[in-house]
Structure formats: C-alpha cells, structure tokens
C-alpha cells in the first residue's frame, strides 16, 4: 500500500493517466472505424488485403495524435536505443521512474523473504513493461515508443507508458498463488540450487541448505530428471532476462551458457552443445538410482541427442512428439518438440 501511494502521487503529478486514457480512446476510434473486428482480421488472414500497406496511413494519423497529446500533457517519452543498459534501451523513461520508486521502497526493507518476493514481482512487472510490439515479446528486435500496426492483434496498438497496472496485477496474482500453494503443498522437500549443472556437487550444496534432505538423497538417491535444456543457437537466455540482471545488479555468465545464441548453429556450435549436455548428464548420474529415468524436452532438428546419449552412457528408450502451438508471438511458426526418455545403457553398465 505504501508503494502504491507513492506511485499514485507520481502518476497524478505527471499527467500519465490522463495522457494514456485519451490516447487509448483516440486509437480505439481509429481501430473501430478502420480495423473492425473480426472482419478486418479475417480479411488480413485470408490475404484479401495487404494489411501492412493498408495500415500505414492510419499509423501516421495515430502518430500525429500521439505527438499532440505528448505536448498537451507535457510528457517526455524517450529511450536510449544505443544504450547497453537494458532498462535504458527497452523501458520508456516514465516507466523507469516508476521502477525507481518501487525499487527504492523495496531497498529500504530489511533482508527477508518478503523483500526477495517484492523484487521478483518487480522483475515480472518490468518484463511486461518493455517498449516492444506485442508480436516481439520473446525475441526483442527494436524498441517501440509510439503507436504501431500490430500483426498479432490486427489493429493499431501502443507501447506501455506506465507499469503501474502490471505491478498491481502481478502483486495480487502472486499473493493469490502463494495462498493457493499454501493449501496444496505437501510435506515434501524442494530446493533450488544455483550452479553449473556440468560440475555442481549436488550433495554438498543440498547439505549446506537442508541436512535432512541431504540424508534422504544419500540414503535413497535420485529417481530421475525432467528438464528442458536450451536449444542450439536459438535463444539468448541471458538477454531474455537482462532486465533482472540490470535491475538487481546480478553478474551475467553468458560464456557459461550451453547452446548460446551468439555461438550460432554451425558444426562447432553443435559439437560444443553435445559436449555440454552430455557433461551435465554424466555429472547428474553420480546422484541417480541404478534404474533412473531421464526425460529431456528438445527441438532436436540437428539429431544431436543420439550422440549425447551415447557419450553419457545412456540410451534413448522412447521418444514422445508434442506440437508447440501456444507460442507468445502467435506468428504461425509452429514446430514440434520431442521428449526423449533416457535410461542407463545396460550393456555399457554391465561391462563396467
């Protein structure tokens, strides 16, 4: 409530609500008249018109309205597109000011689970407050600071000029999830270990955090693994979470990332990936039961997992294909993934 009061004061003093309300109303008028739903969407999907060409004229109209309202409400919306700092490049300056207000309040709290939780909620809020198009949420390409034609919603959309709505939504959502989890959770142990999975000593790390859990693992060993490893040269995972690294001053470890985007998808990148994933599996085997089960979700377009299994002393006993349909971008580029079921290669195990 204290944070919310500070945000309300800031918004009131800077005309943000009035600006966004009037801009939304004006853009809605354009959309209702020139991009009627669902007719326009149907025509665009059926190629009855060239929606990108058609929309150019009305984006210009929206731009004029946008610029006039910036002057009217004395609002300065800008970013630094050349900056290496994620927040300066991808968050409009007004939203950055709101982030500073929230973070300043959080930093004044004593170290606690509540303080950590507030930081998590803030990073989640920032992710939804990036100055990008709705069709470009997963892989950012270019900052957007004014109205644009949205190929995801088939109408004119606008970037986010304030994060307050998302902050309030995610705060309530988080409380709801915690309450729900409190009712559902069972008397079991869970731990999140931060480290390099190619060489982390699981027993040592668990012992540092939970003696009873450590004894349980020593006594029973681990039954298996379910994981979705990175794909080769497909996603820059560090960059996807750069807002959190910058906000919380967390050191990045791009060079340690398996299958990193900057290494590409060529032969050497594939070979490096094979070694990386098999090293993870070989390290994990030290803590697994004899008859373990491992399930790995992979988009294995280069057929690397048979070699990974071989190097790890395992074999693929089953493959489950699943289509990936509900993608963030809604761009129609659908693909399938395989869930590989791996077990110990008995022949090799018997020889040893």
C-alpha angles and dihedrals in degrees: 000000000000091000092046092053091052091050093048090052092050094047092048093050093049102044092236097140094048092048095049093043094054093042091051091050093049093048090047089056090054092047094048091051104038105019103038114181131263095002097062093046091052093050092048093048091048091049091240087138139014098251095188093054093040092053097053095083093050094045087058090053090049090049092055091050091047094051092046091052092049088058094042094053096033093238124159112204114183145136135191103245091185096052122114089211109096096214093050092049103039106027121070113239094249091055089046089056090052090050090052091052092052095043092048090056092046093050091056091063122094116254108279145130088266091057091050090047092053090052091052091050090049094051090049088051092050091053089059092044099061117129097242140110122272090245092053101056099115101043113026116215111164134002116248121205103168140043116300141176107266116217090193097056100024094232141076112291133177135219120254114272096183133029096202095099091053093044091055093043095050093043091056092041092052093050089049092051092048091051091048092048090049088061096042103041119107132209094273135117126250130175136180110212119195114211148090106301091208092069111005114134100227096189093050093048094046091049090056091056107030124014094189093051089048091054090048092054092046090050100042105018122212120300097208154305135265112190145150105215121199118274124237113280094331109112133024097220094183092053091047088062098032091119090065094045091052096042097047096033092239117168113246122228102195092149091061095053115116113226092008117189094233091061090061128212101282129123096276091048090051092049091049089050093051091052092045097051094041090051089054091051094046091051091047093052090070089071101038131101118250094255096042128160124217124189118191123184110214142163090216100182091151095050093237100144098077088059092044090053091048094051090047093053091247138114133218106243097176143004125209117196119210129178118231103223110149100065122166094235095052086208099139094246094130124173141171131248130202126222105212116207109207131186136172114291097244095198091056091041092053091049090054 
